[in-house]
Amino acid sequence: MGFFKKKKNILPPAEDHIEANLANSTVYVRDLQKIYPSAKGDVQAMKDVNINVMENEFVSIVGPSGCGKSTLLRMIGGLDTATSGKIVIQDRDIIGPGADRGMVFQSYTLFPWMTVGDNIKFGLKLRKMPADQQVSFDQTHVISTKELDIDGRQAIVIERQVLESARRQIQYELYVTYENNYLLGMFVYDDTELDTAIDIVKGLKLTATDDPEAKRRIVAEEYTGQEEATAAAPVYEADENAGKKNRFTETSKESMEEHMHQVGDSFNVPQSSLTAKVSKVELLDSPDAIDAAYALDPVKTDAEGKLLNNVIAYEKCGNGIDQLDEVVETKEVKEKILYIEVAYTNTSDQQTGDTMFQCGLLWAKETGDGYETVDVYAKDDVDYDSYYGQNYRISNVPLYYYNGKSAEEKNHLIRVQPGETRTVTLAFLVTEDELPYLYLDLFSGNADYTQFSQSALLYGYVDIRQ
């Protein structure tokens, strides 16, 4: 959800003010058009777009799917070209990507015209790191290496140590040589057979093409090479205290209980006309009991559809060369699904916009004069470095949520009508050991179940201890 800070920034400037706007803008877009050719005729994706973004100004672009938001950002980032128009950033015409701009994609993204190694080294090149320091290979936790011949191509497979865990782990790394010094790298997770990965590689070929898009990528590659001549990126000193001021492990009784809510209480949603009420908290033994309209993660069950017991593994980490990681102790615990329903009601006479709901769990207990967080699985009598669940991940993030209307809207409440109540359903994987310490954080988005959040205390935790 976002809004334009100043609506006038998206309006075309008067002709006699062009130079003035250009001089005062950090990002200047003028008469931008984007047309995609197709067999059925040209598609006008963008027309006469004009934007001025000033220094230190925060601008969000909102609009329906397919209106050109991502296309515009890609052109500003230099990852796509405009059919016509002008893009200037800090007095430089944009003709390709550069180190002065960054873009966070909706999925994992690589430069398709670069080799795997060049993708890895791209950021290091822009930071002027010497070439002999750019290539590094993690030599730790290697169980074995083996040379292969895959369709006449030299290849090597590296097997790494994998301990039994609910986390997906990389078990194999497969590297295959291609013409023109290209190297294919493939990471194979522990839920995929190595032979399956090799079969995929057998069907891959590098083929020269006259495709105009491929030629455009070559031009972009040449441009990124020119970027190496620019000034080195600034080096920032790390602040060890950054992010710690809003997280802590102890708090007073007053700060915890002043805004605390109980199951069945109605309370206001911050910065919204909605009220919230946790109307149901229930423990389940099977995911089949949930009418899952939107499941985030698959849940492992036995032959009868019941949850397995979880196994908490305590791990002692080795250096990966002289000593591998080792599970030094395990503890079996009873796993449950914590099912929660939250009723959101619009108390105003206007429909709401887009409200994202996010939530997490906190482990905490009362002390003599306040509250402190609890590390439920910590053990004082065992020498270990970390712990994890072997059958299920230990997490305070929901494995399931549904907004009561549309699976496509995921964890968003969109256009709740005046007087309407929308019931959101949530589900967490927990163990019986966690039940006496559970508090629900509906608003802050804190991902750490062993630390209080200042904003969560302000809005109020919901007491859901069992």
N, C-alpha and C positions, 0 to 999 in steps of 0.2 A: 504494500500500500504506500502511495506517495503522492505528493502534490507539487505543482510548480510553485516556486517561491514568489515569482513575479510574473503574472500572466503576460505582461508587455514584452517579456524577453522572447516569446515565440512568435511575435508579430513581425512582419517585414519592416525594416527601418526605411524611412524616407530616403530617396536617392541622394539628396544633398547631405545626408548624415552618415553615409556609408563609411567614409574614412574615419569619422569620429567614433563610430561604433567599433570599427576594427581596431583602433588604437586603444580603446578601453576594455576590450574583451580578451579573456584568456582563451576561450573557445568561440570561434566565429564561424557560423554556417550560413551561406548565402545562396538562395535559389537552387537548392539541392533537388535533384531528380534521380530516380532509379527505375529503369525499365528492364524487365526480364523478357527476352525473346522466347517464344514457344511455338509449337507447331500450329496452334490455334490462333496465333497472333500475339502481339506484344502485350505484356501485363504491366500496367503502371503501378508499381509498388509504392512510389513516393513522388510527390510533386510539390514544388515551390516551398520547400522547408527552409525556414529562417530561424536561427537561434543565436542569441548572444549570451554567453555565460561569463560573468565577471569573476575576478579573483576572489577566492574564499566563499563563493556562492555554491550552495547545494541545490541541485536540480534533479528531480525525478521525472521520468517519462512514463505516462500512464496511457492505457488504451486497450481496446479489445485484442484478442489474439489475431495475428495476421495483419495488423495495421502498419507494421514497419518499424517497431521499436528496436528489435535486435538488428535489423538491417542498418538503421541509422547509427547505432553504437558500433557496429562492425566497420562502417565507413569512417567514423571518427577515429577508431582505433587503427585504421589503415589496413584492415584485414579484408576489405572489399572496396571496390571502386564505384564511384558515382557515374551515372550516365552523363550528367552535366551538373554544373554548380561549383561551389568553392567551399573548402574547409581549411580554416587557418587556426593553428594553435600556437599562441605566443609568437606571432609574427612569422610562422613557418607554414607554407602550404603542405598539406598532408597528402603524400603520394604512396605511403606504405607504412608498415608498423615501425615503432621506435621505442627506445627505452624510456622515453618521457611519458608513456601511456601504459596503462595496464587494464586488462579486461578479465573479469571472472566469468567463466562460462557456466552454463547449466549442467554440463557433464564434463567428464575428463576429456581434454583436448590437447592434441599434439599438432605441430606443423607437419602436414602430410608430405611436403616436398623434401623434408630433411630425413636423414638417417636417424636411427635410434640414438646413436652416440651424439649426433649433432643436436638433437632435441635436449638431451641431458646437459650438454655443454652450453646451450644457447644463453642462459642467464649468466653463466660464468664468463662467457666472452664479453657480454655487455658490461660486466664489472671489471674488465681488463685483467682478469686473472691470467697469469702466465700459462702457456699451453701445456707445459709439463706438469702442472698441478690440476688440470681440468679433468683428467680421467682417473677415477679411483674405483676399485672393485672391492666389495665387502668380502673379505676372506674368512669371516667368522662363521661358525655353525655350519661348516661344510662337512657333510657326511661322506660324499664321494663325488668324483667327476668321471665322465666317460665321453670319449670321442665317438661320433657317429658319422655315417654316410647316409644322407637323406636325398634321394634322387640325384646322386652324383655331387651333392654339395657337402662341403665340410661343415660339421656341426659339433657342438659340445653341449652336454647336459650336466648341470650342477644340481646335486641333491642337497637340500639343507635340512637341519634338524627340525622336526615338528613334534610337539608334545600334544597329547590328547586334550582338546579344548573345544568349547563351543564357538570360538573365534575361527574364522577362515584364515588360513596361513599359507604363505607361499612355500611349496614343498620342492618345486623344481624351477630352474631357470634354463631355458633352451635358447641357444644362440646359433644362427645359421648364416653362412656366408652367401652373398649374392654378387653379381657382376658389379663393376665400377666401385668396388670397395664398400658396398652396402652390407650392413649386418642387421639381421632380423633378431630381435630379442623378444622372448615370450615368457611371461611369468605364469606358472601353472600352480593353481591352488590345490590344497589337499583333498578337495572334493571332486577332483578331475583326474582321470588316469593319464599317465604320461603318454601311453600309446595313442590316446585320443588327440592330445596336442600334436604329436608327430604326424598323425593322419591329416590334421588341419594344415600343417606346414607343407605337406606333400602337394597340396593343391594350390599353393601360392606361387605366383610368378611376377617378375618385374617386366613390364612391357613398355617400350617407347611409344609415345603418342604425339599426334599433332593437335590434340585438343587445345583450344584457345585458353581454357581455364588453367591447364597445366603450364602453358607458356606464361600466363600471368603470374603463376606461382614462382617461376624462375626469376622473373623480374623482381618480385618481392624478396626472394632470397638474396639477390644482388644488392638490394637496398639495405637489407639487414646487415650485410657485410660492410656497407659504408658506415653503418652506425658505430662500428668499432673505433672510428676516428673521433668520435665525440668525447666530451669530457667524462671522466670516470664518475660513476654513481656515488652520491654522498654516503659516508659511513656513519651510522647512527650508534650512539652508545646505548647499551641495553640498560633499562631501568628495572632492577630486581624487584622493586615494590609495585610495579605496574600491575593493575588488576587485583591486588590483594586488599585494597581498602574496603571493598564491598563484600568480602568473604571472610568469615571468622567461625570459630568452633565453639564459642561460648557467648551467651547473651543473658541479660537480666530477666527475671520473672515478669517484670512490668512490660518490657519490650516485646516479649513473646506472647503474653496473654492479652495485651491491650486490644489487638486487632484479630485475635484468634477466632476462628469460626468452627462450629460444630456441624455434624451431618444434620441437614434439615434447615439450617439457617440460610436466610437470604441476605446477600450483601452486594454492594455495588462493584461493577467491573470498572477498573481505572480508565479514565478518559473515554467513557462510553455511556450511552443511555441504557445499557443492559444491566440487569441484575443477574447474579448467579446463585444457584443453590445445589449443593451436593445432595441429591435425593436418594441415592442408593449406593451402598458399598457391600460387595458380596465376594466370597471366596469360592472359587470353582476348581474342580479337579480335572476338567477336560475342556479343550478349546471348542469342542462340539456344542457346548452350551451357549456359545456366543453366536449370534446371527451376524457374522463378520461381513459387513459391506465393504470394508477396506482394511485388509490385513497388511501390516508393515513387514512382518517377519514370519516365516513358517515356524511352526512349533512341533518339536519332536514328541511323539507319543508312543505308547506300547501298542500291542495288537488289539487291545480293547479301546483304544482312543484316549487312554488316561495319560496324564503327565508322568514322566519318569521322575525318580528322585534325582536331585542334582548332586554333583560331587564337587566340593570345593578343593581345588588343588593348590598346595603351597609350594612355590617354586623358588629354588636357590639358583641364581644366575651365575653361569660361568663366563669366562672371557671369550668363549667360542672357538678357541684354538687348543689350549692345553686342557680345558675343562668345559664340557657342554652344560647347558641348563639341565636342572634335575628337579623332579618333583620329590620333595622330602617328606610330605605327609598329605593325606587326604581326609576329608570329612564328608559323610553323606548327610544330606538334609532333604526334608520334604518340600517339594515344589508346589506352588499354588498359582492360580491366576487371580489377581485382584481386579475385579470388575467394578467399574464406577460409572454412575450416571450423573451428569451435571445439567440442570435445567437453566437455560439462559432466556430471560424475558425482556422484551423491549418495553420499557415503561414510558416512552415518549410518544408524541403524536406524529413522528416522522420515521420512515423506514431507515434502518442502519445501512452503512456502506459495507465495507469488508473488514471484519474483525477476525484476526488470527488468534486461535486459542492454542496455547502451549503449556505444558505442565510437566512436573517432575515430582519425585519423592525425596523426602528428607528423613534421615535416621537421627533421632534425638531422644533424650531422656531428661526428666526433671532431676535437679539436684537440690541441695538445701536452700539455696537462695537464687536459683535461676535454672537455666537449661544448658545442656552441652550436647554436641553431636556425638554419635556413637559409631565406631567402626565395628560393625556387627561381627565380622569374621576375623578380626585381629586375634593373634595368639602370641602370648608372652613366652610360652615354653617351647617354641619352635624357632630355629634359626632359618629365616626365609626372607626373600626380597619382595615378593609379590604373591597375590593369590588370584584365582579366576575360577569360573565355573566350567566344568568339563562337558556337561550336557546342555546347560543354558547359560547365557551371558548374565553377569551380575550388572544390572543397569537400572537407572531411575527414569529411563525414557520409555514411553508407552510402546508396546509391541503392536498396538492396535488402537485406532480411533475412527470415529464416524460422526459426522455433524448432524445426523438426523434427517438429512434431505438428499444429499448428492455425494456419491463416492468420489466424483471428479473434483469436488471442491476441497477434498482432503480435510486439513485442520483449519478450515475457514468457515466463518458464519457470514454469509453474504445475503444482504437485503432481508433482514428480519423485520417483519411488518409491525406497525404499532399494536401493542397488546399481544403479539405472538410469542409463544414459548417454544423454543427449539431445544430438544434434549440431545446432548452430546454424550456418547459412550466412549469409555476409555478402558484399556486393559493393560496391566503390568504383570510381568513375571516376578514373583517374590517367593521367599521361603518362609517357613514357619518361624525361623529364628528372627526374621525381620519384623514380624507382626506387632510386637509390643512397642516398636519405636517409630511407626510410620506417621508422617505428616505429609499432606498434599499441598504442593505449591502450584497454584493455578495460573500465575501471571508472570513471574520473573524470568522463567526460562533457564534457571540455574541448573547446570548439568552435573553438579557435584552433590551427592547425597550425604556427604560428611561435612558440609559447611553451610552455615546460615547465609542467607542473602539479605542485604539491607532492604532492598525493594520488596522482597517477600514478607519481611517483618512489617513493613509499612502497609502492605495490602492485606496481610493476614494469611497464615497457614491454616489449613483445615485439619482438624484432629481426626484421623481415621485409624487410630490404634485399635488393634484387635486383641 
